[in-house]
Amino acid sequence: MNTLSSTRRTMTRDEALAWNSDWSPADITAIGENFDRLGAQSFYRTQSNGSITAQDKDGRVLMYVHPGHVTFNKGLAPEGRENPEVEGFDLSTVREKLPIKGEEVLTICPSCFYAMPYTGVCDTCG
């Protein structure tokens, strides 16, 4: 069994743009424009359904779409974004959640810097 194919699910562009029903029309437009700008050809979501990855025709990862924000591989973020030091931007659905006393703090993957699921196996890196 191919481990990579078992941790991600292929999507169409339309499915990727409709993935989060809470996104505003402006969010969907911004995501679609960046798919076009970067030449995104293939899309997949992680097994936990926590994010979408967009790749070019050669399979290179271009960007990651999360429920509340979009991140880009280094140097691929759009010009003129609010914070030029951040390789991405927030969507209307972004939530800032501070840990509540006694609440478990997220574990971050040391390879891709995404939050790891409770299984301890990164959905992005495997």
Rosetta constraint file for C-alpha pairs under 8 A:
AtomPair CA 1 CA 6 HARMONIC 7.77 0.50
AtomPair CA 2 CA 6 HARMONIC 6.44 0.50
AtomPair CA 3 CA 7 HARMONIC 6.51 0.50
AtomPair CA 3 CA 126 HARMONIC 7.66 0.50
AtomPair CA 4 CA 8 HARMONIC 6.64 0.50
AtomPair CA 4 CA 126 HARMONIC 7.21 0.50
AtomPair CA 5 CA 9 HARMONIC 7.18 0.50
AtomPair CA 6 CA 47 HARMONIC 7.44 0.50
AtomPair CA 7 CA 46 HARMONIC 5.88 0.50
AtomPair CA 7 CA 47 HARMONIC 4.83 0.50
AtomPair CA 7 CA 123 HARMONIC 6.31 0.50
AtomPair CA 7 CA 124 HARMONIC 7.93 0.50
AtomPair CA 7 CA 126 HARMONIC 7.23 0.50
AtomPair CA 8 CA 44 HARMONIC 6.07 0.50
AtomPair CA 8 CA 45 HARMONIC 5.44 0.50
AtomPair CA 8 CA 46 HARMONIC 4.41 0.50
AtomPair CA 8 CA 47 HARMONIC 5.08 0.50
AtomPair CA 8 CA 123 HARMONIC 7.81 0.50
AtomPair CA 9 CA 44 HARMONIC 5.14 0.50
AtomPair CA 9 CA 45 HARMONIC 5.21 0.50
AtomPair CA 9 CA 46 HARMONIC 6.33 0.50
AtomPair CA 9 CA 47 HARMONIC 6.64 0.50
AtomPair CA 10 CA 42 HARMONIC 7.69 0.50
AtomPair CA 10 CA 43 HARMONIC 5.93 0.50
AtomPair CA 10 CA 44 HARMONIC 4.20 0.50
AtomPair CA 10 CA 45 HARMONIC 6.59 0.50
AtomPair CA 11 CA 15 HARMONIC 5.84 0.50
AtomPair CA 11 CA 16 HARMONIC 6.26 0.50
AtomPair CA 11 CA 42 HARMONIC 7.47 0.50
AtomPair CA 11 CA 43 HARMONIC 5.25 0.50
AtomPair CA 11 CA 44 HARMONIC 5.14 0.50
AtomPair CA 11 CA 45 HARMONIC 7.16 0.50
AtomPair CA 12 CA 16 HARMONIC 6.20 0.50
AtomPair CA 12 CA 42 HARMONIC 7.21 0.50
AtomPair CA 12 CA 43 HARMONIC 6.32 0.50
AtomPair CA 13 CA 17 HARMONIC 6.25 0.50
AtomPair CA 13 CA 41 HARMONIC 7.95 0.50
AtomPair CA 13 CA 42 HARMONIC 7.42 0.50
AtomPair CA 13 CA 43 HARMONIC 6.61 0.50
AtomPair CA 14 CA 18 HARMONIC 6.20 0.50
AtomPair CA 15 CA 19 HARMONIC 5.83 0.50
AtomPair CA 16 CA 43 HARMONIC 6.87 0.50
AtomPair CA 16 CA 44 HARMONIC 7.88 0.50
AtomPair CA 16 CA 52 HARMONIC 7.06 0.50
AtomPair CA 17 CA 28 HARMONIC 5.97 0.50
AtomPair CA 17 CA 31 HARMONIC 7.26 0.50
AtomPair CA 17 CA 32 HARMONIC 7.00 0.50
AtomPair CA 18 CA 28 HARMONIC 7.83 0.50
AtomPair CA 20 CA 67 HARMONIC 6.37 0.50
AtomPair CA 22 CA 93 HARMONIC 6.83 0.50
AtomPair CA 23 CA 27 HARMONIC 5.67 0.50
AtomPair CA 23 CA 28 HARMONIC 6.56 0.50
AtomPair CA 23 CA 91 HARMONIC 7.47 0.50
AtomPair CA 23 CA 92 HARMONIC 6.62 0.50
AtomPair CA 23 CA 93 HARMONIC 6.33 0.50
AtomPair CA 24 CA 28 HARMONIC 6.46 0.50
AtomPair CA 24 CA 92 HARMONIC 6.64 0.50
AtomPair CA 25 CA 29 HARMONIC 6.15 0.50
AtomPair CA 26 CA 30 HARMONIC 6.09 0.50
AtomPair CA 27 CA 31 HARMONIC 6.16 0.50
AtomPair CA 27 CA 91 HARMONIC 5.82 0.50
AtomPair CA 27 CA 92 HARMONIC 6.73 0.50
AtomPair CA 28 CA 32 HARMONIC 6.02 0.50
AtomPair CA 29 CA 33 HARMONIC 5.99 0.50
AtomPair CA 30 CA 34 HARMONIC 6.29 0.50
AtomPair CA 31 CA 35 HARMONIC 6.25 0.50
AtomPair CA 31 CA 70 HARMONIC 7.89 0.50
AtomPair CA 32 CA 36 HARMONIC 6.27 0.50
AtomPair CA 33 CA 37 HARMONIC 5.99 0.50
AtomPair CA 34 CA 38 HARMONIC 6.02 0.50
AtomPair CA 34 CA 78 HARMONIC 7.71 0.50
AtomPair CA 35 CA 39 HARMONIC 5.93 0.50
AtomPair CA 35 CA 40 HARMONIC 4.90 0.50
AtomPair CA 35 CA 54 HARMONIC 7.48 0.50
AtomPair CA 36 CA 40 HARMONIC 6.33 0.50
AtomPair CA 38 CA 56 HARMONIC 7.47 0.50
AtomPair CA 38 CA 62 HARMONIC 7.04 0.50
AtomPair CA 38 CA 76 HARMONIC 7.70 0.50
AtomPair CA 39 CA 56 HARMONIC 5.81 0.50
AtomPair CA 39 CA 57 HARMONIC 7.71 0.50
AtomPair CA 40 CA 54 HARMONIC 5.76 0.50
AtomPair CA 40 CA 55 HARMONIC 5.25 0.50
AtomPair CA 40 CA 56 HARMONIC 4.57 0.50
AtomPair CA 40 CA 57 HARMONIC 7.11 0.50
AtomPair CA 40 CA 62 HARMONIC 7.21 0.50
AtomPair CA 41 CA 54 HARMONIC 7.23 0.50
AtomPair CA 41 CA 55 HARMONIC 5.98 0.50
AtomPair CA 41 CA 56 HARMONIC 5.05 0.50
AtomPair CA 41 CA 57 HARMONIC 5.42 0.50
AtomPair CA 42 CA 54 HARMONIC 5.83 0.50
AtomPair CA 42 CA 55 HARMONIC 5.25 0.50
AtomPair CA 42 CA 56 HARMONIC 6.55 0.50
AtomPair CA 42 CA 57 HARMONIC 7.16 0.50
AtomPair CA 42 CA 59 HARMONIC 7.70 0.50
AtomPair CA 43 CA 52 HARMONIC 6.67 0.50
AtomPair CA 43 CA 53 HARMONIC 5.62 0.50
AtomPair CA 43 CA 54 HARMONIC 4.64 0.50
AtomPair CA 43 CA 55 HARMONIC 6.36 0.50
AtomPair CA 44 CA 52 HARMONIC 5.48 0.50
AtomPair CA 44 CA 53 HARMONIC 5.41 0.50
AtomPair CA 44 CA 54 HARMONIC 6.86 0.50
AtomPair CA 45 CA 49 HARMONIC 5.72 0.50
AtomPair CA 45 CA 50 HARMONIC 7.22 0.50
AtomPair CA 45 CA 51 HARMONIC 5.60 0.50
AtomPair CA 45 CA 52 HARMONIC 4.26 0.50
AtomPair CA 45 CA 53 HARMONIC 6.20 0.50
AtomPair CA 46 CA 50 HARMONIC 6.14 0.50
AtomPair CA 46 CA 51 HARMONIC 6.02 0.50
AtomPair CA 46 CA 52 HARMONIC 6.66 0.50
AtomPair CA 46 CA 123 HARMONIC 5.69 0.50
AtomPair CA 46 CA 124 HARMONIC 6.75 0.50
AtomPair CA 47 CA 123 HARMONIC 6.54 0.50
AtomPair CA 48 CA 117 HARMONIC 7.77 0.50
AtomPair CA 48 CA 123 HARMONIC 6.97 0.50
AtomPair CA 50 CA 66 HARMONIC 6.65 0.50
AtomPair CA 50 CA 67 HARMONIC 7.53 0.50
AtomPair CA 51 CA 64 HARMONIC 6.61 0.50
AtomPair CA 51 CA 65 HARMONIC 5.56 0.50
AtomPair CA 51 CA 66 HARMONIC 4.61 0.50
AtomPair CA 51 CA 67 HARMONIC 7.01 0.50
AtomPair CA 52 CA 64 HARMONIC 5.57 0.50
AtomPair CA 52 CA 65 HARMONIC 4.95 0.50
AtomPair CA 52 CA 66 HARMONIC 6.52 0.50
AtomPair CA 53 CA 61 HARMONIC 6.87 0.50
AtomPair CA 53 CA 62 HARMONIC 7.59 0.50
AtomPair CA 53 CA 63 HARMONIC 5.97 0.50
AtomPair CA 53 CA 64 HARMONIC 4.59 0.50
AtomPair CA 53 CA 65 HARMONIC 6.38 0.50
AtomPair CA 54 CA 61 HARMONIC 5.99 0.50
AtomPair CA 54 CA 62 HARMONIC 5.68 0.50
AtomPair CA 54 CA 63 HARMONIC 5.39 0.50
AtomPair CA 54 CA 64 HARMONIC 6.32 0.50
AtomPair CA 54 CA 65 HARMONIC 7.92 0.50
AtomPair CA 55 CA 59 HARMONIC 5.24 0.50
AtomPair CA 55 CA 60 HARMONIC 5.18 0.50
AtomPair CA 55 CA 61 HARMONIC 4.40 0.50
AtomPair CA 55 CA 62 HARMONIC 5.27 0.50
AtomPair CA 55 CA 63 HARMONIC 7.25 0.50
AtomPair CA 56 CA 60 HARMONIC 5.49 0.50
AtomPair CA 56 CA 61 HARMONIC 6.73 0.50
AtomPair CA 56 CA 62 HARMONIC 6.72 0.50
AtomPair CA 61 CA 73 HARMONIC 7.18 0.50
AtomPair CA 62 CA 72 HARMONIC 6.00 0.50
AtomPair CA 62 CA 73 HARMONIC 5.70 0.50
AtomPair CA 62 CA 76 HARMONIC 7.09 0.50
AtomPair CA 63 CA 70 HARMONIC 7.11 0.50
AtomPair CA 63 CA 71 HARMONIC 5.64 0.50
AtomPair CA 63 CA 72 HARMONIC 4.19 0.50
AtomPair CA 63 CA 73 HARMONIC 5.94 0.50
AtomPair CA 64 CA 70 HARMONIC 5.76 0.50
AtomPair CA 64 CA 71 HARMONIC 5.22 0.50
AtomPair CA 64 CA 72 HARMONIC 6.26 0.50
AtomPair CA 65 CA 69 HARMONIC 6.34 0.50
AtomPair CA 65 CA 70 HARMONIC 4.58 0.50
AtomPair CA 65 CA 71 HARMONIC 6.57 0.50
AtomPair CA 66 CA 70 HARMONIC 5.89 0.50
AtomPair CA 67 CA 91 HARMONIC 7.87 0.50
AtomPair CA 67 CA 93 HARMONIC 6.62 0.50
AtomPair CA 67 CA 94 HARMONIC 7.14 0.50
AtomPair CA 68 CA 90 HARMONIC 6.02 0.50
AtomPair CA 68 CA 91 HARMONIC 5.05 0.50
AtomPair CA 68 CA 92 HARMONIC 6.72 0.50
AtomPair CA 68 CA 93 HARMONIC 4.60 0.50
AtomPair CA 68 CA 94 HARMONIC 3.75 0.50
AtomPair CA 68 CA 95 HARMONIC 6.66 0.50
AtomPair CA 69 CA 88 HARMONIC 7.30 0.50
AtomPair CA 69 CA 89 HARMONIC 5.73 0.50
AtomPair CA 69 CA 90 HARMONIC 4.12 0.50
AtomPair CA 69 CA 91 HARMONIC 4.97 0.50
AtomPair CA 69 CA 93 HARMONIC 7.70 0.50
AtomPair CA 69 CA 94 HARMONIC 6.20 0.50
AtomPair CA 70 CA 88 HARMONIC 5.30 0.50
AtomPair CA 70 CA 89 HARMONIC 5.45 0.50
AtomPair CA 70 CA 90 HARMONIC 6.31 0.50
AtomPair CA 70 CA 91 HARMONIC 7.34 0.50
AtomPair CA 71 CA 77 HARMONIC 7.50 0.50
AtomPair CA 71 CA 87 HARMONIC 5.74 0.50
AtomPair CA 71 CA 88 HARMONIC 4.13 0.50
AtomPair CA 71 CA 89 HARMONIC 6.68 0.50
AtomPair CA 72 CA 76 HARMONIC 5.69 0.50
AtomPair CA 72 CA 77 HARMONIC 5.36 0.50
AtomPair CA 72 CA 87 HARMONIC 5.51 0.50
AtomPair CA 72 CA 88 HARMONIC 5.70 0.50
AtomPair CA 73 CA 77 HARMONIC 7.29 0.50
AtomPair CA 73 CA 87 HARMONIC 7.16 0.50
AtomPair CA 74 CA 87 HARMONIC 6.56 0.50
AtomPair CA 75 CA 87 HARMONIC 7.52 0.50
AtomPair CA 76 CA 87 HARMONIC 7.59 0.50
AtomPair CA 77 CA 87 HARMONIC 5.32 0.50
AtomPair CA 77 CA 88 HARMONIC 5.82 0.50
AtomPair CA 78 CA 88 HARMONIC 7.82 0.50
AtomPair CA 79 CA 84 HARMONIC 7.76 0.50
AtomPair CA 80 CA 84 HARMONIC 7.22 0.50
AtomPair CA 81 CA 88 HARMONIC 7.80 0.50
AtomPair CA 81 CA 89 HARMONIC 7.07 0.50
AtomPair CA 82 CA 89 HARMONIC 7.55 0.50
AtomPair CA 83 CA 89 HARMONIC 7.98 0.50
AtomPair CA 90 CA 94 HARMONIC 6.07 0.50
AtomPair CA 99 CA 103 HARMONIC 5.86 0.50
AtomPair CA 99 CA 104 HARMONIC 7.41 0.50
AtomPair CA 99 CA 105 HARMONIC 6.68 0.50
AtomPair CA 106 CA 115 HARMONIC 6.22 0.50
AtomPair CA 106 CA 116 HARMONIC 7.23 0.50
AtomPair CA 107 CA 115 HARMONIC 5.80 0.50
AtomPair CA 107 CA 116 HARMONIC 5.68 0.50
AtomPair CA 108 CA 113 HARMONIC 5.52 0.50
AtomPair CA 108 CA 114 HARMONIC 5.53 0.50
AtomPair CA 108 CA 115 HARMONIC 4.50 0.50
AtomPair CA 108 CA 116 HARMONIC 5.64 0.50
AtomPair CA 109 CA 113 HARMONIC 4.81 0.50
AtomPair CA 109 CA 114 HARMONIC 5.51 0.50
AtomPair CA 109 CA 115 HARMONIC 6.15 0.50
AtomPair CA 109 CA 116 HARMONIC 5.90 0.50
AtomPair CA 109 CA 122 HARMONIC 6.54 0.50
AtomPair CA 111 CA 125 HARMONIC 7.38 0.50
AtomPair CA 112 CA 124 HARMONIC 7.41 0.50
AtomPair CA 112 CA 125 HARMONIC 7.10 0.50
AtomPair CA 114 CA 122 HARMONIC 7.93 0.50
AtomPair CA 114 CA 124 HARMONIC 7.88 0.50
AtomPair CA 115 CA 122 HARMONIC 7.83 0.50
AtomPair CA 116 CA 120 HARMONIC 6.05 0.50
AtomPair CA 116 CA 121 HARMONIC 6.61 0.50
AtomPair CA 116 CA 122 HARMONIC 5.16 0.50
AtomPair CA 116 CA 123 HARMONIC 7.16 0.50
AtomPair CA 117 CA 121 HARMONIC 6.75 0.50
AtomPair CA 117 CA 122 HARMONIC 6.66 0.50
AtomPair CA 117 CA 123 HARMONIC 7.45 0.50
AtomPair CA 121 CA 126 HARMONIC 6.00 0.50
AtomPair CA 122 CA 126 HARMONIC 5.07 0.50
